[in-house]
Amino acid sequence: MAIPESFERDRAELAERLRQLRAASGMSGVMVAERLGWSQAKVSKIETGKVTASTADVQSLIELYQAPADEREELEARAQTLNDRYASLRMLRKRGLHRVQEDIGRSAQSTSVIRSFQPSLVPGLLQTPEYAREVFSQPLSTAGTDVPQAVRARLDRQALLFDPEREFHFVITEAALRWRLGDAMTMKAQMDRLANLSTLGNVRLGLLPWSVFVPQVPKNGFTVLDDREVAVESFTTHRSISEPRDIRFYLEIFQMYADAAIHDDEARAFLAELTREHS
């Protein structure tokens, strides 16, 4: 998925303001690079918005430009927000898979309604221990030897499902249910868990069979936390989207998939059929 429009816009605005401050200081890009020990290309990429300036880089630049104190705080806050929203999964994994799961759990603790759409795998809140172990053991997901801790942290997070004060709505594609992670027993157990969890009063499970028409092709999975944040993960990045316009878009597309999905007894019958096929 492309970087959200709001992220690109905010990065461009920060880049332009940094360029304006440099111009007002009377320094050229070459002079700035020499003063800070950077390459001239780095200065150019920051000013054109081709890269996201780190908070430390912004601090160095505004100090060099002698920006007003109130503007320094604003620009530093902008840079911090941008970097928080576009965190490298490689850096997140260096912290440990289990710590990433704990962070997700803390965010979910302050959420009343969670909506999750997944086109390629079962959502973490619904995974069995065996299925979760397979997810965390994939070559590009593994970081060190903390897979058992990551599985345990993910399972601990699932306690939220049994809090009647919270609401959950999941929509999962048939492709996600057929994608083999582990052996036949792992997949059968996962189908059975989905069917069981779908009977909880605060959990709504929707399935999108291949035979169902949807007007929008799924491009990626996402999770909407209340109406304040959308979490989107790609191979290399984890994005936290808080722009109201973007959130409204994700809520709209989630509802589109939910309206097309099968639920309740029809969904459980579909899972039973898949269980028989996973052999």
C-alpha positions as CSV (number, residue, x, y, z in Angstrom):
1,M,0.0,0.0,0.0
2,A,1.2,3.5,-0.7
3,I,2.1,5.9,2.1
4,P,-1.1,7.6,3.2
5,E,-1.8,11.0,1.6
6,S,-1.9,12.7,5.0
7,F,1.6,11.5,5.8
8,E,3.1,12.7,2.6
9,R,1.4,16.1,3.0
10,D,2.6,16.5,6.6
11,R,6.2,15.5,5.5
12,A,6.1,17.9,2.6
13,E,5.0,20.8,4.9
14,L,7.8,20.1,7.3
15,A,10.3,19.9,4.5
16,E,9.1,23.2,3.0
17,R,9.4,25.0,6.4
18,L,12.9,23.7,6.9
19,R,13.8,25.0,3.4
20,Q,12.3,28.4,4.2
21,L,14.3,28.6,7.4
22,R,17.5,27.8,5.6
23,A,16.8,30.4,3.0
24,A,16.1,33.0,5.7
25,S,19.4,32.2,7.4
26,G,21.3,33.0,4.1
27,M,22.9,29.6,4.0
28,S,23.1,27.3,1.0
29,G,22.5,23.6,1.2
30,V,26.2,23.0,0.7
31,M,27.0,25.3,3.7
32,V,24.5,23.4,5.9
33,A,25.9,20.1,4.9
34,E,29.4,21.3,5.8
35,R,28.3,22.7,9.1
36,L,26.5,19.5,10.2
37,G,28.9,17.0,8.7
38,W,26.2,15.7,6.4
39,S,26.2,15.1,2.6
40,Q,24.6,17.7,0.5
41,A,22.3,15.0,-0.8
42,K,20.9,14.4,2.7
43,V,20.0,18.1,3.0
44,S,18.3,18.1,-0.4
45,K,16.3,14.9,0.3
46,I,15.1,16.4,3.6
47,E,14.1,19.7,2.0
48,T,12.3,18.0,-0.9
49,G,10.4,15.6,1.4
50,K,12.0,12.5,-0.2
51,V,12.9,11.2,3.2
52,T,11.4,11.7,6.6
53,A,13.8,13.8,8.7
54,S,14.5,12.3,12.1
55,T,13.7,14.3,15.2
56,A,17.5,14.6,15.8
57,D,18.0,15.9,12.3
58,V,15.3,18.5,12.7
59,Q,16.8,19.6,16.0
60,S,20.2,20.1,14.4
61,L,18.7,22.1,11.5
62,I,16.5,24.5,13.6
63,E,19.4,25.1,16.0
64,L,21.7,26.0,13.1
65,Y,19.0,28.3,11.6
66,Q,18.3,29.8,15.0
67,A,14.6,29.4,14.6
68,P,12.3,31.0,17.2
69,A,11.8,29.0,20.4
70,D,8.1,28.4,19.8
71,E,8.6,27.3,16.3
72,R,11.4,24.9,17.4
73,E,9.0,23.1,19.6
74,E,6.4,22.9,16.9
75,L,8.8,21.5,14.3
76,E,10.3,19.0,16.7
77,A,6.8,17.8,17.6
78,R,5.9,17.5,13.9
79,A,9.1,15.4,13.3
80,Q,8.4,13.2,16.3
81,T,4.8,12.6,15.1
82,L,5.9,11.7,11.6
83,N,8.5,9.2,12.8
84,D,6.1,7.6,15.3
85,R,3.5,7.1,12.5
86,Y,5.9,5.5,10.0
87,A,8.0,3.2,12.2
88,S,10.3,0.7,10.6
89,L,9.3,-2.8,11.3
90,R,13.0,-3.8,11.2
91,M,13.6,-1.4,14.1
92,L,10.5,-2.6,15.9
93,R,11.7,-6.2,15.6
94,K,15.1,-5.3,17.0
95,R,13.2,-4.5,20.2
96,G,11.8,-8.0,20.2
97,L,8.6,-9.5,18.9
98,H,7.1,-9.9,22.3
99,R,7.6,-6.2,23.1
100,V,5.8,-5.2,19.9
101,Q,2.9,-7.4,20.9
102,E,2.9,-5.8,24.4
103,D,2.8,-2.3,22.7
104,I,-0.2,-3.4,20.6
105,G,-1.9,-4.8,23.7
106,R,-1.5,-1.5,25.6
107,S,-3.1,0.4,22.7
108,A,-6.0,-2.0,22.6
109,Q,-6.5,-1.7,26.3
110,S,-7.7,1.9,25.7
111,T,-10.0,0.9,22.9
112,S,-13.7,0.1,23.1
113,V,-14.4,-1.0,19.5
114,I,-11.9,-2.8,17.4
115,R,-12.6,-3.5,13.7
116,S,-10.1,-5.7,11.8
117,F,-9.9,-6.7,8.2
118,Q,-7.4,-9.3,7.1
119,P,-7.0,-10.6,3.5
120,S,-4.0,-12.9,4.1
121,L,-4.0,-14.4,7.6
122,V,-6.1,-14.8,10.7
123,P,-6.1,-11.7,13.0
124,G,-3.8,-12.0,16.0
125,L,-6.6,-11.7,18.5
126,L,-8.2,-14.9,17.0
127,Q,-5.1,-17.0,16.5
128,T,-4.4,-20.3,18.3
129,P,-1.0,-20.8,20.0
130,E,0.1,-23.1,17.2
131,Y,-1.0,-20.8,14.4
132,A,0.6,-17.8,16.1
133,R,3.9,-19.7,16.5
134,E,3.9,-20.4,12.7
135,V,3.3,-16.7,12.0
136,F,6.1,-15.5,14.2
137,S,8.5,-18.3,12.9
138,Q,8.4,-17.1,9.3
139,P,11.9,-16.2,8.1
140,L,11.2,-12.5,7.6
141,S,9.3,-12.2,10.9
142,T,11.8,-13.8,13.2
143,A,14.0,-11.5,15.3
144,G,16.3,-13.5,17.6
145,T,14.8,-16.2,19.7
146,D,11.8,-14.6,21.3
147,V,9.1,-16.4,19.4
148,P,7.8,-18.2,22.5
149,Q,7.6,-14.9,24.4
150,A,5.8,-13.3,21.4
151,V,3.3,-16.1,21.2
152,R,2.6,-15.7,25.0
153,A,2.2,-11.9,24.7
154,R,-0.2,-12.4,21.8
155,L,-2.3,-14.9,23.8
156,D,-2.3,-12.6,26.8
157,R,-3.7,-9.9,24.6
158,Q,-6.6,-12.2,23.6
159,A,-8.1,-11.8,27.1
160,L,-9.7,-8.6,25.8
161,L,-12.1,-10.7,23.8
162,F,-13.8,-11.8,27.0
163,D,-14.4,-8.3,28.2
164,P,-18.2,-7.7,27.6
165,E,-17.6,-3.9,27.6
166,R,-15.6,-4.2,24.4
167,E,-16.8,-4.8,20.9
168,F,-15.0,-6.7,18.1
169,H,-15.8,-7.0,14.4
170,F,-13.5,-9.1,12.2
171,V,-13.7,-9.6,8.5
172,I,-11.5,-12.3,7.0
173,T,-11.2,-13.4,3.4
174,E,-11.4,-17.1,2.3
175,A,-7.8,-16.7,1.0
176,A,-6.6,-16.0,4.6
177,L,-8.4,-19.2,5.8
178,R,-7.0,-21.4,3.1
179,W,-3.4,-20.1,3.3
180,R,-1.5,-23.0,5.0
181,L,0.4,-22.0,8.1
182,G,1.5,-25.2,9.8
183,D,0.1,-28.7,9.3
184,A,-3.5,-29.8,8.9
185,M,-4.1,-30.1,12.6
186,T,-3.0,-26.5,13.1
187,M,-5.4,-25.3,10.4
188,K,-8.3,-27.4,11.7
189,A,-7.8,-26.2,15.2
190,Q,-7.7,-22.6,13.9
191,M,-11.0,-23.0,12.1
192,D,-12.5,-24.5,15.2
193,R,-11.3,-21.6,17.3
194,L,-12.8,-19.1,14.9
195,A,-16.2,-20.9,15.1
196,N,-16.1,-20.9,18.9
197,L,-15.1,-17.3,19.3
198,S,-17.8,-16.2,16.8
199,T,-20.4,-17.3,19.4
200,L,-19.3,-14.6,21.9
201,G,-21.8,-11.9,22.3
202,N,-19.3,-9.0,21.8
203,V,-17.5,-10.7,18.8
204,R,-18.8,-10.4,15.2
205,L,-17.0,-12.6,12.7
206,G,-17.5,-12.0,9.0
207,L,-16.0,-14.2,6.3
208,L,-15.6,-13.2,2.6
209,P,-15.8,-16.3,0.4
210,W,-14.2,-16.0,-3.1
211,S,-17.7,-16.3,-4.6
212,V,-18.8,-13.0,-3.0
213,F,-18.6,-9.9,-5.1
214,V,-16.8,-6.9,-3.5
215,P,-16.6,-3.5,-5.3
216,Q,-13.1,-2.8,-3.9
217,V,-10.1,-5.2,-4.3
218,P,-8.4,-5.8,-0.9
219,K,-4.9,-4.4,-0.9
220,N,-3.8,-4.9,2.7
221,G,-5.1,-5.7,6.1
222,F,-5.9,-3.0,8.7
223,T,-7.3,-2.5,12.2
224,V,-9.4,0.5,13.2
225,L,-9.2,1.4,16.9
226,D,-12.5,3.2,17.8
227,D,-12.5,6.1,15.4
228,R,-9.2,7.6,16.5
229,E,-6.5,5.4,14.8
230,V,-5.9,2.9,12.0
231,A,-3.0,0.5,12.2
232,V,-1.6,-0.7,8.8
233,E,1.3,-3.0,8.4
234,S,3.3,-3.9,5.3
235,F,6.4,-6.0,4.9
236,T,8.7,-3.2,6.1
237,T,6.6,-0.7,8.0
238,H,4.0,-0.2,10.6
239,R,1.8,2.9,10.1
240,S,-0.4,4.5,12.7
241,I,-2.9,6.7,10.9
242,S,-4.7,9.4,12.8
243,E,-5.9,11.8,10.1
244,P,-9.7,12.0,10.4
245,R,-10.2,11.9,6.6
246,D,-8.2,8.7,6.3
247,I,-9.9,7.1,9.3
248,R,-13.3,7.8,7.7
249,F,-12.1,6.1,4.5
250,Y,-11.0,3.0,6.4
251,L,-14.3,2.8,8.3
252,E,-16.1,3.1,5.0
253,I,-14.2,0.4,3.3
254,F,-14.4,-1.9,6.4
255,Q,-18.2,-1.5,6.3
256,M,-18.2,-2.3,2.6
257,Y,-16.4,-5.6,3.3
258,A,-18.6,-6.3,6.4
259,D,-21.8,-5.8,4.3
260,A,-20.5,-8.3,1.7
261,A,-19.4,-10.9,4.3
262,I,-21.3,-13.9,5.7
263,H,-21.9,-14.1,9.4
264,D,-23.2,-16.2,12.3
265,D,-24.5,-19.7,11.3
266,E,-23.6,-19.3,7.7
267,A,-20.0,-18.3,8.6
268,R,-19.7,-21.3,11.0
269,A,-21.0,-23.7,8.3
270,F,-18.3,-22.3,6.0
271,L,-15.6,-22.9,8.6
272,A,-16.8,-26.4,9.1
273,E,-16.5,-27.0,5.4
274,L,-12.9,-25.6,5.5
275,T,-12.1,-27.8,8.5
276,R,-13.0,-30.9,6.5
277,E,-10.8,-29.6,3.6
278,H,-7.8,-29.1,5.7
279,S,-6.6,-32.6,5.8
